[in-house]
Amino acid sequence: MMPGFYGAVSWERPLSPDIIHRLKRLAVPAGQPCLLNSSTDGLFMGFAPRPSAGKKGEGAEIPGYSVLFNGSLYNHKELLILLPEEDRVPAAEDAAWLITRLFQKFNHHCFTRLNGDFSMALRDIHQRTFYLLNGKLHPRKIYYSQHKGCLFFSEDMETIIKISGLLPPLHLPVLPKYFAYGFVPSPNTLLEGVHRLASGTFLCFEQNITGLRAYWDIQFQEQEAPPRKQEAWHGQNVFQSLCQSTKRRLSAGSRVGLFLSGGLDSSSLAAVLKHISPETRVQTFTAVFDEKSFNEASRAGLVASFFQTQHHEILFTPQKALAFLKNWIEKVDDPFSDDDIICGGVLSPVAENLVDDVFLGDGPDELFMGYPSFLAHRITEIYARVPELFRKYFEAAIRFLPVSYRYCAFDARFKQFLGGVGYPPALRDAAWWGPFPPPYQNPLYPEDMRARLCLDGAEVYQEVLESQQHAHARTFVNQVLTAYIKILSERWLMKLNAVGQGTRLQFKMPYLDDDFIACVNSIPWPYKLKPKFILRQGMRPYLPQRIIRGKKRPFFVPLALWIKNDFKGLIRDILTAENIREAGLNHQAALQMCDEHFAGTTNNAKQIWNLLILIAWHQRMKRMGRGQNF
């Protein structure tokens, strides 16, 4: 894996010859220029785009300032008018140069004006200050680590290890977060001392001191009682804002694709693309499964026919999924256990041969309260009022039901539901997200390790509580939405990096546009209590009624069936007693989960998948420490 955006900074002394050598060695294979000034102020910044990076990054230097910019700036034209006339021509096609001039004029306050999908490094030699920054809710990953007065940064953790020459130990205190969320939320990672920059935050490095500052946050315009009969107005406003957001992401001359599930979210993007650019021949890609209960091909085909897209149905066989998995786990950089990556990972190489840009429909479930868990709160309150003895017998009876591997099987969904029962409303959603709510984690840890870890729900889900407590919202609905948007935006980020590995595709996510989010957050909260009600209102004139009226179908792959059959050999190879013990976990409990699933007595698919990704990553880190995989 080649790094995209990387470097090292030291204000007190020049970078050492060893560090310079390691940095240059990364740049040479990709043939990319770098900005280097090690003799005076210890700076090295460079590009070596990965195959998945698509458009290469930009660099700019003017006296006193250096900028590296990697990605897309969607409000480039709007920002140009903030510059003097003489600066607009050179800045018109060069985002790095534009940002350099904006920084000269507004200092770090210019960061709030940037709307895009990017990562950026900026050096201000006058103030002896260095900044790292990514986009707001659609950021690229930026990792950083500080050692002996030197700051290392990159778009992947592997490069941090390469340029620092250090392999940090496993960061044990955050393991409960990985099991609870399916990933480790920013700013932590599973490597001790290596951090991931959170969205809406920039890093400031001055006088060898690293500080984090928020430059953006989610805002709500709350109305307790919405004006009557304003649904249509809000719906049309949402549609127009989505059109603007999508239009910003259309690149002249690029071939356009869309991952189409047939649900409301991706179908709405198909409608918007047709509306704003009727002449564009959109290519749509849909996953088709042998397991019929998981298929959405008929609804996707209806939408593709309605908008006359060039439609591609990609048959997902267990063999294709296994081939992707074997390839991906050898490249896992930052563990992430959402099984949706299998679908994107198989679709992406097919799409790469036909398109340049792929539009994705991620976002509305969080913005418009589309997840089933929002409705499950009411069921939970009712269930909690049932006498404990009846609940105990009912839950015991459920365990005797035969295990089903069909789409949204009752036994798997009820097991997930129980994971959130007993938590207060503020934490209930978080307990439903991931594979291992804190009480379910106890068997994973040896007794001595269990005593050193904190498995209290408030501690494990600290990020959720902080997001709600510091939300710019008075109502509980919008406080919960703040946590959903902030925490789950990292899932989108992780998924994009995983599915894009090895391709040159540019992924576009119009629902995460700054202005679109502001538009949605201005909708009165009572309208949000009906899942995606306003989005349906806005799209009603533009979509087939079957899509508008269709029930929410969360996207799942037949993971439980694949793990039981086709993935079994690979799982046995990776989840060995020795490998599990080396990660500090209880191998007996982990292997028992696997045996129960393979025997068909319990559906432990989410838990086994989560463990598989972690152990595969841990083994890769070990090989890296011995000089392999470099």
PAZA-777959 format. One line per field, with one value per residue (C-alpha): residue number from 1; x, y negated, z negated. Coordinates in nm, 2 decimals. Each point is the difference from the previous one (the first is absolute). Layout:
<nodes>
pos (NUM,...)
xx (X,...)
yy (Y,...)
zz (Z,...)
</nodes>
This chain:
<nodes>
pos (1,2,3,4,5,6,7,8,9,10,11,12,13,14,15,16,17,18,19,20,21,22,23,24,25,26,27,28,29,30,31,32,33,34,35,36,37,38,39,40,41,42,43,44,45,46,47,48,49,50,51,52,53,54,55,56,57,58,59,60,61,62,63,64,65,66,67,68,69,70,71,72,73,74,75,76,77,78,79,80,81,82,83,84,85,86,87,88,89,90,91,92,93,94,95,96,97,98,99,100,101,102,103,104,105,106,107,108,109,110,111,112,113,114,115,116,117,118,119,120,121,122,123,124,125,126,127,128,129,130,131,132,133,134,135,136,137,138,139,140,141,142,143,144,145,146,147,148,149,150,151,152,153,154,155,156,157,158,159,160,161,162,163,164,165,166,167,168,169,170,171,172,173,174,175,176,177,178,179,180,181,182,183,184,185,186,187,188,189,190,191,192,193,194,195,196,197,198,199,200,201,202,203,204,205,206,207,208,209,210,211,212,213,214,215,216,217,218,219,220,221,222,223,224,225,226,227,228,229,230,231,232,233,234,235,236,237,238,239,240,241,242,243,244,245,246,247,248,249,250,251,252,253,254,255,256,257,258,259,260,261,262,263,264,265,266,267,268,269,270,271,272,273,274,275,276,277,278,279,280,281,282,283,284,285,286,287,288,289,290,291,292,293,294,295,296,297,298,299,300,301,302,303,304,305,306,307,308,309,310,311,312,313,314,315,316,317,318,319,320,321,322,323,324,325,326,327,328,329,330,331,332,333,334,335,336,337,338,339,340,341,342,343,344,345,346,347,348,349,350,351,352,353,354,355,356,357,358,359,360,361,362,363,364,365,366,367,368,369,370,371,372,373,374,375,376,377,378,379,380,381,382,383,384,385,386,387,388,389,390,391,392,393,394,395,396,397,398,399,400,401,402,403,404,405,406,407,408,409,410,411,412,413,414,415,416,417,418,419,420,421,422,423,424,425,426,427,428,429,430,431,432,433,434,435,436,437,438,439,440,441,442,443,444,445,446,447,448,449,450,451,452,453,454,455,456,457,458,459,460,461,462,463,464,465,466,467,468,469,470,471,472,473,474,475,476,477,478,479,480,481,482,483,484,485,486,487,488,489,490,491,492,493,494,495,496,497,498,499,500,501,502,503,504,505,506,507,508,509,510,511,512,513,514,515,516,517,518,519,520,521,522,523,524,525,526,527,528,529,530,531,532,533,534,535,536,537,538,539,540,541,542,543,544,545,546,547,548,549,550,551,552,553,554,555,556,557,558,559,560,561,562,563,564,565,566,567,568,569,570,571,572,573,574,575,576,577,578,579,580,581,582,583,584,585,586,587,588,589,590,591,592,593,594,595,596,597,598,599,600,601,602,603,604,605,606,607,608,609,610,611,612,613,614,615,616,617,618,619,620,621,622,623,624,625,626,627,628,629,630)
xx (0.00,0.14,-0.07,-0.19,0.09,0.28,0.28,0.19,0.05,0.24,0.03,0.29,0.25,0.05,-0.14,0.25,0.17,-0.18,-0.34,0.09,0.11,-0.32,-0.21,0.18,-0.02,-0.38,-0.01,0.24,-0.21,-0.30,0.22,-0.17,0.16,0.01,0.06,0.31,0.18,0.19,0.29,-0.19,-0.33,-0.02,-0.28,-0.07,-0.34,-0.07,-0.24,0.01,-0.36,-0.15,-0.17,-0.32,0.07,-0.12,0.09,0.34,0.06,0.11,0.28,0.07,0.28,0.02,0.24,-0.07,-0.27,-0.02,-0.32,-0.07,-0.36,-0.14,-0.36,-0.29,-0.12,-0.36,-0.05,0.32,-0.18,-0.18,0.33,0.17,-0.20,0.16,0.34,0.12,-0.04,0.37,0.00,-0.31,0.15,0.28,-0.24,-0.27,0.14,0.22,-0.16,0.33,0.08,-0.35,0.02,0.35,-0.14,-0.31,0.22,0.20,-0.31,-0.21,0.25,-0.15,-0.34,-0.01,-0.04,-0.37,-0.06,0.13,-0.26,0.15,0.15,0.37,0.30,0.24,0.33,0.10,0.32,0.01,0.37,-0.07,-0.20,0.21,-0.33,-0.10,-0.36,-0.17,-0.36,-0.25,-0.36,-0.30,-0.22,0.16,0.36,0.29,0.18,0.30,0.22,0.27,0.25,0.25,0.34,0.30,-0.12,-0.09,-0.35,-0.07,-0.31,-0.16,-0.32,0.06,0.15,0.24,0.19,0.02,0.18,0.23,0.11,0.04,0.18,-0.21,-0.28,-0.20,-0.16,-0.37,-0.20,-0.19,-0.23,-0.18,-0.07,-0.35,-0.08,0.10,-0.22,-0.29,0.00,0.17,0.28,0.19,-0.15,0.24,0.23,0.12,0.12,0.10,0.37,0.12,0.11,-0.15,-0.31,-0.26,-0.11,-0.37,-0.24,-0.05,0.33,0.34,0.34,0.23,0.37,0.21,0.30,-0.01,-0.34,-0.29,-0.35,-0.34,-0.26,-0.36,-0.07,-0.35,-0.29,-0.35,-0.26,-0.38,-0.27,-0.26,-0.37,-0.22,-0.32,0.04,-0.24,-0.29,0.02,0.37,0.10,-0.01,0.20,0.27,0.00,0.06,0.27,0.18,-0.03,0.14,0.29,0.08,0.01,0.25,0.21,0.01,0.07,0.31,0.13,-0.04,0.33,0.01,0.09,-0.01,-0.20,-0.27,-0.10,-0.24,-0.01,-0.38,-0.17,-0.36,-0.07,-0.11,0.35,0.19,-0.32,-0.03,0.35,-0.09,-0.29,0.21,0.27,-0.26,-0.16,0.31,0.18,-0.24,0.27,0.23,-0.01,0.01,0.13,-0.17,0.14,-0.21,0.10,-0.19,0.02,-0.08,-0.18,-0.33,-0.11,0.29,-0.06,-0.11,0.05,-0.36,-0.04,0.34,-0.09,-0.33,0.20,0.26,-0.27,-0.20,0.30,0.15,0.34,0.24,-0.05,0.23,-0.10,0.30,-0.06,0.15,0.12,0.16,0.31,0.02,-0.06,0.28,0.24,-0.05,0.03,0.33,0.14,-0.14,0.12,0.36,-0.04,-0.21,0.16,-0.25,-0.25,-0.36,-0.26,-0.30,-0.08,-0.13,0.36,-0.03,-0.27,0.19,0.32,-0.13,-0.20,0.29,0.23,-0.29,-0.10,0.36,0.00,-0.30,-0.01,0.22,-0.23,-0.24,-0.28,-0.10,-0.33,0.15,-0.14,-0.38,-0.04,0.19,-0.13,-0.37,-0.03,-0.03,0.15,-0.24,0.17,-0.17,-0.34,0.13,0.02,-0.37,0.00,0.28,-0.20,-0.30,0.22,0.16,-0.35,-0.05,0.06,0.36,-0.10,-0.21,0.29,0.24,-0.21,-0.07,0.37,0.08,-0.27,0.15,0.33,-0.18,-0.11,0.18,0.28,-0.10,0.24,-0.27,-0.01,-0.08,-0.05,-0.20,0.24,0.30,-0.21,-0.13,0.35,0.10,-0.30,0.08,0.35,-0.16,-0.26,0.10,0.19,-0.14,-0.14,0.32,0.21,-0.25,0.07,0.37,-0.05,-0.20,0.27,0.28,0.08,0.08,-0.18,0.22,-0.17,0.05,0.37,0.09,0.07,0.25,0.25,0.22,-0.07,0.32,-0.07,-0.37,0.11,0.20,-0.27,-0.30,-0.32,-0.24,-0.24,0.04,0.38,-0.01,-0.26,0.16,0.01,-0.38,-0.07,0.24,-0.16,-0.34,0.11,0.18,-0.26,-0.12,-0.36,-0.26,-0.22,0.10,-0.08,0.26,0.25,-0.02,0.03,0.32,0.15,-0.12,0.14,0.34,0.08,-0.15,0.17,0.32,-0.16,-0.06,0.37,0.13,-0.22,0.11,0.36,-0.06,-0.21,0.22,0.33,0.16,-0.23,0.02,-0.37,-0.10,-0.29,-0.26,-0.24,-0.24,-0.20,0.30,0.04,0.02,-0.29,-0.22,0.06,-0.09,-0.32,-0.10,0.08,-0.23,-0.30,-0.22,0.08,-0.36,0.02,0.30,-0.20,-0.13,0.30,0.11,-0.34,0.13,0.23,-0.29,-0.20,0.27,0.06,-0.37,-0.03,0.32,0.00,-0.22,-0.26,0.12,0.32,-0.17,-0.23,0.25,0.10,0.34,0.23,0.34,0.27,0.16,0.21,-0.06,0.29,-0.13,-0.04,0.34,0.18,-0.17,0.10,0.24,0.20,0.05,0.34,0.14,-0.14,0.15,0.34,-0.01,-0.19,0.24,0.05,0.36,-0.10,-0.29,0.23,0.26,-0.26,-0.06,-0.34,-0.17,0.04,-0.25,-0.29,0.08,0.04,-0.33,-0.18,0.14,-0.09,-0.36,-0.04,0.15,-0.23,-0.30,-0.11,0.05,0.04,0.32,0.09,0.05,0.21,0.22,0.04,0.11,0.26,0.12,0.09,0.17,0.22,0.09,0.11,0.20,0.18,0.08,0.14,0.22,0.14,0.06,0.20,0.23,0.06,-0.26,-0.29,0.22)
yy (0.00,-0.34,-0.30,-0.29,-0.30,0.01,-0.18,-0.09,-0.33,-0.11,-0.37,0.03,0.19,0.13,0.34,0.28,0.16,0.33,-0.17,-0.19,0.33,0.18,-0.29,-0.02,0.38,-0.03,-0.28,0.15,0.30,-0.22,-0.26,-0.28,-0.34,-0.10,-0.31,0.02,-0.24,0.20,-0.24,-0.28,0.11,0.37,0.04,0.28,0.03,0.22,0.20,0.35,0.07,0.34,0.16,-0.08,-0.36,-0.10,-0.36,-0.08,-0.26,-0.36,-0.20,-0.37,-0.21,-0.37,-0.19,0.11,0.26,0.36,0.19,0.36,0.07,0.34,0.04,-0.22,-0.35,-0.03,-0.37,-0.11,-0.26,-0.16,-0.03,-0.18,-0.31,-0.05,-0.06,-0.32,-0.01,0.06,0.33,0.16,0.12,0.21,0.13,0.09,0.35,0.06,0.07,0.00,-0.35,-0.12,0.13,-0.16,-0.34,0.05,0.09,-0.32,-0.20,0.17,0.22,0.33,-0.16,0.08,0.37,-0.04,-0.12,0.32,0.25,0.31,0.35,-0.07,0.03,-0.29,-0.10,-0.36,-0.16,-0.36,-0.08,-0.35,0.13,0.33,0.19,0.31,0.11,0.33,-0.01,0.22,-0.06,-0.04,0.31,0.15,0.00,0.20,0.18,-0.18,0.17,-0.16,0.09,-0.20,0.14,-0.19,-0.34,0.12,0.02,0.27,0.00,0.21,0.12,0.35,0.15,0.22,-0.31,-0.14,0.32,-0.02,-0.36,0.01,0.33,0.11,0.26,-0.11,0.26,0.09,-0.26,0.23,-0.27,-0.06,0.37,-0.02,-0.29,0.21,0.28,-0.23,-0.22,0.23,-0.26,-0.23,-0.36,-0.30,-0.12,0.35,0.30,0.35,-0.11,-0.17,-0.36,0.00,-0.22,-0.06,-0.36,-0.04,-0.17,-0.38,-0.02,-0.13,0.08,-0.28,0.08,-0.29,0.00,0.38,-0.01,0.17,-0.14,0.08,-0.27,0.03,-0.21,0.13,0.17,0.12,-0.28,0.03,-0.26,0.14,-0.07,0.16,-0.02,-0.01,-0.21,0.21,0.15,-0.09,0.36,-0.07,-0.32,0.17,0.29,-0.22,-0.19,0.33,0.10,-0.33,0.02,0.36,-0.11,-0.28,0.24,0.26,-0.26,-0.12,0.36,0.05,-0.04,-0.11,0.29,0.27,0.32,0.02,0.31,0.07,0.30,0.06,0.21,-0.08,-0.17,-0.36,-0.14,0.12,-0.02,-0.37,-0.06,0.17,-0.24,-0.31,0.10,0.03,-0.33,-0.21,0.16,0.18,0.05,0.19,0.37,0.14,0.35,0.17,0.31,0.23,0.31,0.32,0.28,0.37,-0.02,-0.14,-0.16,-0.25,-0.11,-0.35,0.05,-0.04,-0.34,-0.11,0.12,-0.21,-0.31,0.06,0.05,-0.30,-0.23,0.19,0.06,0.25,0.26,0.28,0.28,0.15,0.36,0.04,0.35,0.12,0.06,-0.36,-0.12,0.24,-0.12,-0.36,0.08,0.18,-0.29,-0.27,0.15,-0.01,-0.38,-0.09,-0.31,-0.11,0.28,-0.06,0.28,-0.12,0.29,-0.25,-0.04,0.34,-0.14,-0.32,0.19,0.23,-0.27,-0.25,0.19,0.06,-0.37,-0.11,0.14,-0.21,-0.32,-0.26,-0.13,0.21,-0.16,0.16,-0.03,0.00,-0.25,-0.02,0.27,-0.22,-0.34,0.10,0.26,0.29,0.28,0.25,-0.05,-0.34,0.18,0.27,-0.25,0.02,0.38,0.00,-0.21,0.24,0.30,-0.14,-0.02,0.38,0.18,0.13,0.36,0.00,-0.16,0.26,0.29,-0.17,-0.06,0.36,0.12,-0.21,0.19,0.33,-0.15,0.15,-0.23,-0.18,-0.15,-0.19,-0.38,-0.17,0.34,-0.04,0.18,-0.22,-0.32,0.09,0.07,-0.34,-0.16,0.16,-0.16,-0.35,0.10,-0.13,-0.31,-0.35,-0.15,-0.21,0.32,0.24,-0.07,0.03,0.35,0.10,-0.11,0.23,0.37,0.01,-0.23,-0.03,0.28,0.24,-0.06,0.15,0.35,-0.14,-0.11,0.21,-0.07,-0.20,-0.22,-0.04,-0.17,-0.26,-0.09,-0.22,0.16,-0.26,-0.11,-0.37,0.04,0.22,-0.22,-0.32,-0.15,0.04,-0.16,-0.29,-0.06,-0.02,-0.21,-0.26,0.01,-0.34,0.12,-0.02,0.30,0.35,0.11,-0.24,0.09,0.37,-0.10,-0.20,0.32,0.21,-0.24,-0.06,0.36,0.17,-0.24,0.19,0.32,-0.16,-0.12,0.35,0.17,-0.24,0.07,0.37,0.04,-0.24,0.19,0.09,-0.21,-0.35,-0.08,-0.33,0.05,-0.28,-0.03,-0.29,0.06,-0.10,-0.35,-0.29,-0.19,0.31,0.10,-0.36,0.02,0.33,-0.12,-0.30,0.24,-0.01,0.31,0.13,0.08,0.22,0.24,0.16,0.17,-0.20,-0.16,-0.33,0.17,0.20,-0.32,-0.16,0.29,0.09,-0.18,0.16,0.37,0.30,0.03,0.35,-0.15,-0.29,0.24,0.28,0.11,-0.05,0.29,-0.03,0.12,0.33,0.27,0.37,-0.01,0.26,0.26,-0.09,0.03,0.34,0.14,-0.17,-0.22,0.29,0.10,-0.35,-0.07,0.32,-0.11,-0.34,0.05,0.25,0.03,-0.13,-0.31,-0.09,0.03,-0.22,-0.27,0.03,0.17,0.31,0.26,0.24,-0.24,-0.12,0.36,0.10,-0.28,0.14,0.36,-0.09,-0.19,0.28,0.25,-0.21,-0.04,-0.38,-0.28,-0.17,-0.15,-0.36,0.10,0.24,-0.26,-0.26,0.24,0.12,-0.36,-0.08,0.31,-0.02,-0.36,0.09,0.27,-0.24,-0.25,0.27,0.09,-0.37,-0.02,0.27,-0.19,0.18,-0.16,-0.31)
zz (0.00,0.10,-0.22,0.15,-0.22,-0.26,-0.16,-0.32,-0.18,-0.27,-0.11,-0.25,0.21,0.36,0.08,-0.05,0.30,-0.08,0.01,0.32,0.16,-0.09,0.13,0.33,0.05,-0.01,0.26,0.25,0.12,0.08,0.18,-0.19,-0.09,-0.37,-0.19,-0.21,-0.23,-0.26,-0.04,-0.17,-0.14,0.03,0.25,0.25,0.17,0.30,0.22,0.11,0.11,-0.05,0.30,-0.18,-0.04,0.35,0.07,-0.13,-0.27,0.04,-0.16,-0.03,-0.15,-0.03,-0.23,-0.36,0.08,0.14,0.07,0.10,0.11,0.09,0.11,0.13,-0.10,0.09,-0.06,0.19,0.21,-0.30,-0.18,0.29,-0.04,-0.35,0.17,0.17,0.38,0.07,-0.21,0.16,0.33,-0.16,-0.27,0.25,0.07,-0.30,-0.33,-0.19,0.13,-0.08,-0.36,-0.05,0.10,-0.22,-0.29,0.05,-0.01,-0.27,-0.19,-0.13,0.00,0.37,-0.08,-0.08,0.36,0.16,0.13,0.14,-0.03,-0.07,-0.22,-0.04,-0.16,-0.04,-0.13,-0.12,-0.04,-0.13,-0.30,-0.02,0.01,0.19,0.07,0.10,0.12,0.17,0.12,-0.23,0.03,0.30,-0.10,0.12,-0.27,-0.15,-0.26,-0.21,-0.27,-0.19,-0.11,-0.15,0.13,0.35,0.14,0.26,0.21,0.27,0.15,-0.12,-0.32,0.19,0.12,-0.35,-0.10,0.31,-0.04,-0.38,0.00,-0.31,-0.04,-0.30,-0.22,0.00,-0.18,-0.24,-0.16,0.32,0.08,-0.16,0.24,0.30,-0.11,-0.09,0.32,0.25,0.03,-0.24,0.02,0.05,-0.14,-0.11,0.19,-0.09,0.01,-0.31,0.07,0.36,0.04,0.26,0.06,-0.07,0.24,-0.06,-0.18,0.10,-0.16,-0.08,-0.07,-0.14,-0.23,0.01,-0.17,0.18,-0.05,0.14,0.08,0.13,0.30,0.09,-0.17,0.08,-0.05,-0.03,0.05,-0.24,0.02,-0.27,0.20,0.38,0.20,0.13,0.35,0.05,0.10,0.37,-0.04,-0.21,0.25,0.30,-0.19,-0.07,0.37,0.12,-0.25,0.10,0.37,-0.09,-0.20,0.28,0.26,-0.19,0.02,0.37,0.18,0.36,0.23,-0.28,0.05,-0.27,-0.19,-0.29,-0.24,0.01,-0.26,0.10,-0.33,-0.05,-0.05,0.31,0.21,-0.10,0.13,0.33,0.03,-0.08,0.25,0.27,-0.10,-0.01,0.30,0.23,0.26,-0.23,0.05,-0.35,-0.06,-0.30,-0.18,-0.22,-0.20,0.06,-0.24,0.04,-0.33,0.12,-0.32,0.02,0.35,0.09,0.38,0.09,-0.16,0.13,0.35,-0.02,-0.09,0.27,0.26,-0.11,0.04,0.30,-0.16,0.14,-0.27,-0.12,-0.23,-0.16,-0.13,-0.34,-0.06,-0.32,0.20,0.11,-0.36,-0.13,0.27,-0.10,-0.37,0.04,0.19,-0.23,-0.33,0.13,0.03,-0.31,-0.13,-0.27,-0.10,0.09,-0.01,0.21,0.23,0.26,0.12,0.17,0.24,0.07,0.04,0.26,0.19,0.01,0.24,0.24,-0.01,0.05,0.35,0.10,-0.21,-0.17,-0.27,-0.22,-0.19,-0.33,-0.19,-0.36,-0.24,0.00,-0.27,-0.24,0.12,0.03,-0.28,0.24,-0.21,-0.15,-0.34,-0.02,-0.01,-0.23,-0.29,-0.04,0.01,-0.26,-0.24,0.03,-0.04,-0.31,-0.17,0.05,-0.33,-0.02,-0.05,0.32,0.19,-0.14,0.13,0.33,0.07,-0.10,0.24,0.29,-0.04,0.10,0.33,0.30,0.13,0.32,0.25,0.20,0.04,-0.33,-0.18,-0.32,-0.22,0.10,-0.02,-0.34,-0.13,0.12,-0.16,-0.34,0.02,-0.05,-0.26,-0.34,0.13,-0.04,0.33,0.04,0.04,0.14,0.37,-0.05,-0.16,0.31,0.24,-0.06,-0.05,-0.37,-0.25,-0.31,-0.21,0.29,0.01,-0.33,0.13,0.26,-0.26,-0.23,-0.37,-0.06,0.31,-0.10,-0.33,0.20,0.25,-0.06,0.14,-0.15,0.28,-0.07,0.04,0.31,0.17,-0.13,0.36,0.03,-0.34,0.08,0.34,-0.16,-0.29,0.22,0.28,0.12,-0.06,-0.27,0.10,-0.08,0.36,0.14,-0.27,0.10,0.37,-0.08,-0.14,0.29,0.26,-0.17,-0.10,0.30,0.24,-0.10,0.13,0.34,0.00,-0.09,0.26,0.28,-0.08,0.00,0.32,0.19,-0.06,0.33,0.22,0.15,-0.07,-0.15,-0.25,-0.03,-0.29,0.06,-0.32,-0.20,0.16,-0.26,0.15,0.03,-0.36,-0.10,0.20,-0.16,-0.35,0.05,0.03,-0.32,-0.21,-0.02,0.37,-0.07,-0.21,0.32,0.16,0.31,0.02,0.14,0.25,0.13,0.03,0.20,0.23,0.06,0.34,0.13,-0.10,0.07,-0.27,-0.08,-0.12,-0.19,-0.18,-0.04,-0.35,-0.14,0.09,-0.18,0.23,-0.11,0.17,-0.08,-0.25,-0.24,0.28,0.15,-0.34,-0.07,0.34,0.24,-0.24,-0.25,0.12,0.00,-0.35,-0.13,0.14,-0.16,-0.32,-0.15,-0.37,0.03,0.21,-0.24,-0.31,0.16,0.03,-0.38,0.04,-0.14,0.27,-0.15,0.01,0.35,0.14,-0.18,0.19,0.33,-0.09,-0.09,0.33,0.21,-0.17,0.07,-0.36,-0.03,0.25,-0.11,0.34,-0.10,-0.29,0.20,0.28,-0.26,-0.15,0.34,0.12,-0.33,-0.01,0.37,-0.06,-0.31,0.19,0.28,-0.25,-0.14,0.35,0.06,-0.32,0.13,0.33,0.21,0.20,0.07)
</nodes>
